[in-house]
Amino acid sequence: MSQSWSAKIIGTGSYVPQQILTNKDLEIRMDTTDEWIQTKYGIKQRHVAGSNDNISSLSIGAAKRAIEDADIAAENLDLIILASINRDVKAPATACFVQAELGATNAIAFDMNVGGCPNSAYALLTGIKYIDPFRFKNVLVICTEIYTKFIDWSYRNTACFLADGSGAVVLQCCEKKEGILGYDFGVNGTMAKSAWWPTGGTLGTISDNVEMDGKAVWEFGHTIVPESIRNVFDQANLQANDIDFYIYHQANVNIIRNIMDILKVPQSKTHINNDRFGNTGGASSLIALDEACRQGMIKKGDKIMFVAYGAGLAWGSILFQM
Amino acid sequence: MSQSWSAKIIGTGSYVPQQILTNKDLEIRMDTTDEWIQTKYGIKQRHVAGSNDNISSLSIGAAKRAIEDADIAAENLDLIILASINRDVKAPATACFVQAELGATNAIAFDMNVGGCPNSAYALLTGIKYIDPFRFKNVLVICTEIYTKFIDWSYRNTACFLADGSGAVVLQCCEKKEGILGYDFGVNGTMAKSAWWPTGGTLGTISDNVEMDGKAVWEFGHTIVPESIRNVFDQANLQANDIDFYIYHQANVNIIRNIMDILKVPQSKTHINNDRFGNTGGASSLIALDEACRQGMIKKGDKIMFVAYGAGLAWGSILFQM
């Protein structure tokens, strides 16, 4: 059985709130130091939502840039996928507000969520699976997160790295020889409580804290994640150094550096920007992709390994050609 | 360009909480009458979640029945899509807890939402688009809603019809000649506030009330929804009476009866069960599908028009062969 088309990225965009919070600012709010945060995570500062910033407004900021980069009209969008833990309101989906604001009158729209950090890979895969030459020729994928409106700033375990932002891409239907070269995805729901936010639902628990078993997540990042990437190498019949560039979820500079070392790929083949943006959940890998494209680190025709992982526990690795 | 496979439904399931609330019970809680609710909506009673019921527990109840009906092992599931306005916790997705509980170790999992009532059509379409003969051979689609843990029972406008429940289907990859015969979907985000729940998000508003512009939604149900169904007739080159059975979102008996009249199809070709279950959002149409299959109203080979619509405003019509 076969399918005669594929999907390719034709535009990227990102958007972060104006307000910046440095590690020095955090020293006042929690028992931590600039040096400790930099050493442990690589983060120097992060952007945080102001009172007028919402999931929809950040999403629209990133989406407009991606649409402009793709050089298509909003009316040509057929689907808007918005991935986030959060939302403007319970219903309808924040994607519906974004659809209206963009004037994407022909697009259907929905929100989705796996668990924050892995959202970019899952939203991209969902967009790729929707793409066809009939009803879904152009798909806008947005990942946005606003953690800082909800978290307790004295809970240093995770408040020291969480941040706000949005990243977006436009996918377009293309011929089979371009596009998606392979992917590997997995979920281990038995580890769901290793990185969770036990609030805001029918369980009835209330918490301002994203809770994380740091050791479990560290081990996960060093075993399952590189294994997932290697599965994609095998699928595509390529080796680590055949890949032109690697984009990772920007949780922690040390995990990214270690994965590159495990794969025996030079550190110059990835882009790390969490020093400026912190951990913006699912948005982080799309913001990194957007910067890498706009700064010329990624060129047309390059093979890109895109990797996101985290709460679920969930992981996803996609190999695509620009 | 072409694709050599399609998707078919191989199992259905549903599950509702034990506790029943009749219209007579509601007369004590709000200024309404049994007669008014029955005349306006067709509802006599609804099932409501107890303190131990969660989005995950209802979902697992429906999922287990659908998997049993499909006669496959949980390990053969490749993807779990859970559509709901609500969730157990903010992160990870409730679908991850369901994956763990079912032992669906090979399935990836995510939550999605359009706006409640249309969720079944959107989750089904997403499942259909994921289906392939490679990585996603079997997909579990679940729609679950728990409204009654959150709503203000004195707000009669919508509290009189909202209810809790879950419906599920298992989709499987099949040959092109079976499966999906057509679909039509649309979103009008400029009407987002015609049916919304302005709470639980970055907007910061807090409300126990699902707010609805009844006139706008009534008009929407009588114009755009039948038009969407007719678009699918045209796609499939079929007429209204070529369809064996119609399954609708169970909002209101009068809207369903009117749509059947507009299409000039006998009322015997649909199944209405909101007299017993109320409006369970996205779950309602899947619960109706499950009952219609189990009670022999739908048989193998039948052409089924599945229609869901509501908050977004969003609508979706799918024509499939059982």
Contacts between the chains, C-beta under 8 A, distances in Angstrom:
chain1	res1	chain2	res2	distance
A	1	B	4	4.5
A	1	B	5	4.8
A	1	B	132	7.9
A	1	B	133	4.4
A	2	B	3	7.7
A	2	B	4	5.4
A	3	B	2	7.7
A	3	B	3	4.5
A	3	B	4	7.3
A	3	B	5	8.0
A	3	B	132	7.4
A	4	B	1	4.6
A	4	B	2	5.4
A	4	B	3	7.3
A	5	B	1	4.9
A	5	B	3	8.0
A	49	B	202	7.3
A	53	B	202	7.5
A	54	B	201	7.7
A	54	B	202	4.4
A	54	B	203	5.9
A	55	B	201	6.9
A	55	B	202	5.1
A	85	B	90	5.3
A	85	B	91	4.8
A	86	B	90	7.4
A	86	B	201	6.3
A	86	B	202	5.7
A	87	B	200	7.4
A	87	B	201	4.4
A	87	B	202	7.1
A	88	B	201	4.7
A	88	B	202	5.7
A	88	B	203	4.7
A	89	B	196	6.2
A	89	B	197	6.2
A	89	B	198	4.8
A	89	B	199	6.2
A	89	B	200	6.6
A	89	B	201	4.7
A	89	B	203	5.4
A	89	B	205	6.8
A	90	B	85	5.3
A	90	B	86	7.4
A	90	B	197	4.1
A	90	B	198	7.8
A	90	B	199	5.4
A	90	B	200	4.4
A	90	B	201	6.7
A	91	B	85	4.8
A	91	B	113	7.1
A	91	B	115	4.5
A	91	B	116	5.2
A	91	B	195	7.7
A	91	B	196	5.8
A	91	B	197	4.4
A	91	B	210	7.5
A	91	B	311	4.9
A	92	B	114	6.4
A	92	B	115	3.3
A	92	B	116	7.8
A	92	B	189	7.8
A	92	B	192	5.3
A	92	B	195	7.4
A	92	B	196	6.0
A	92	B	311	4.3
A	92	B	312	4.7
A	92	B	313	7.7
A	92	B	314	7.0
A	93	B	113	5.2
A	93	B	114	5.2
A	93	B	115	5.9
A	93	B	312	7.2
A	94	B	201	7.5
A	95	B	114	7.8
A	95	B	189	8.0
A	96	B	114	7.2
A	96	B	115	6.7
A	96	B	187	5.9
A	96	B	189	4.1
A	96	B	192	4.9
A	96	B	312	5.0
A	96	B	313	8.0
A	96	B	314	6.9
A	97	B	189	5.9
A	97	B	192	5.6
A	98	B	189	7.3
A	99	B	187	5.6
A	99	B	189	3.9
A	100	B	188	7.8
A	100	B	189	3.2
A	100	B	190	4.6
A	100	B	192	6.3
A	101	B	189	7.6
A	105	B	188	7.8
A	107	B	187	6.8
A	108	B	122	7.5
A	108	B	185	4.8
A	108	B	186	6.4
A	108	B	187	4.9
A	108	B	314	7.1
A	108	B	316	7.8
A	109	B	114	7.2
A	109	B	187	4.9
A	109	B	189	6.6
A	109	B	312	7.5
A	109	B	314	7.6
A	110	B	112	5.4
A	110	B	113	6.5
A	110	B	114	4.6
A	110	B	122	5.5
A	110	B	126	7.7
A	111	B	112	6.5
A	111	B	113	5.0
A	111	B	114	7.6
A	112	B	110	5.4
A	112	B	111	6.5
A	112	B	112	4.4
A	112	B	113	7.7
A	113	B	91	7.1
A	113	B	93	5.2
A	113	B	110	6.5
A	113	B	111	5.0
A	113	B	112	7.7
A	114	B	92	6.3
A	114	B	93	5.2
A	114	B	95	7.8
A	114	B	96	7.2
A	114	B	109	7.2
A	114	B	110	4.7
A	114	B	111	7.7
A	115	B	91	4.5
A	115	B	92	3.3
A	115	B	93	5.9
A	115	B	96	6.7
A	116	B	91	5.2
A	116	B	92	7.8
A	122	B	108	7.4
A	122	B	110	5.5
A	126	B	110	7.7
A	126	B	126	6.8
A	126	B	130	7.7
A	129	B	129	4.9
A	129	B	130	4.9
A	129	B	132	8.0
A	129	B	136	7.8
A	130	B	126	7.6
A	130	B	129	4.9
A	132	B	1	7.9
A	132	B	3	7.4
A	132	B	129	7.9
A	133	B	1	4.4
A	135	B	183	7.9
A	135	B	185	7.9
A	136	B	129	7.8
A	146	B	202	5.3
A	149	B	202	5.8
A	149	B	204	7.8
A	183	B	135	8.0
A	185	B	108	4.8
A	185	B	135	7.9
A	186	B	108	6.4
A	187	B	96	5.9
A	187	B	99	5.6
A	187	B	107	6.8
A	187	B	108	4.9
A	187	B	109	4.9
A	188	B	100	7.8
A	188	B	105	7.8
A	189	B	92	7.8
A	189	B	95	8.0
A	189	B	96	4.1
A	189	B	97	5.9
A	189	B	98	7.3
A	189	B	99	3.9
A	189	B	100	3.2
A	189	B	101	7.7
A	189	B	109	6.6
A	190	B	100	4.6
A	192	B	92	5.3
A	192	B	96	4.9
A	192	B	97	5.6
A	192	B	100	6.3
A	195	B	91	7.7
A	195	B	92	7.4
A	196	B	89	6.2
A	196	B	91	5.8
A	196	B	92	6.0
A	197	B	89	6.2
A	197	B	90	4.1
A	197	B	91	4.4
A	198	B	89	4.7
A	198	B	90	7.8
A	199	B	89	6.2
A	199	B	90	5.4
A	200	B	87	7.4
A	200	B	89	6.7
A	200	B	90	4.4
A	200	B	200	6.4
A	201	B	54	7.7
A	201	B	55	6.9
A	201	B	86	6.3
A	201	B	87	4.4
A	201	B	88	4.7
A	201	B	89	4.7
A	201	B	90	6.6
A	201	B	94	7.5
A	202	B	49	7.4
A	202	B	53	7.5
A	202	B	54	4.4
A	202	B	55	5.1
A	202	B	86	5.7
A	202	B	87	7.0
A	202	B	88	5.7
A	202	B	146	5.3
A	202	B	149	5.9
A	203	B	54	5.9
A	203	B	88	4.7
A	203	B	89	5.4
A	204	B	149	7.9
A	205	B	89	6.8
A	210	B	91	7.4
A	311	B	91	4.9
A	311	B	92	4.3
A	312	B	92	4.7
A	312	B	93	7.2
A	312	B	96	5.0
A	312	B	109	7.5
A	313	B	92	7.7
A	313	B	96	8.0
A	314	B	92	7.0
A	314	B	96	6.9
A	314	B	108	7.0
A	314	B	109	7.6
A	316	B	108	7.8
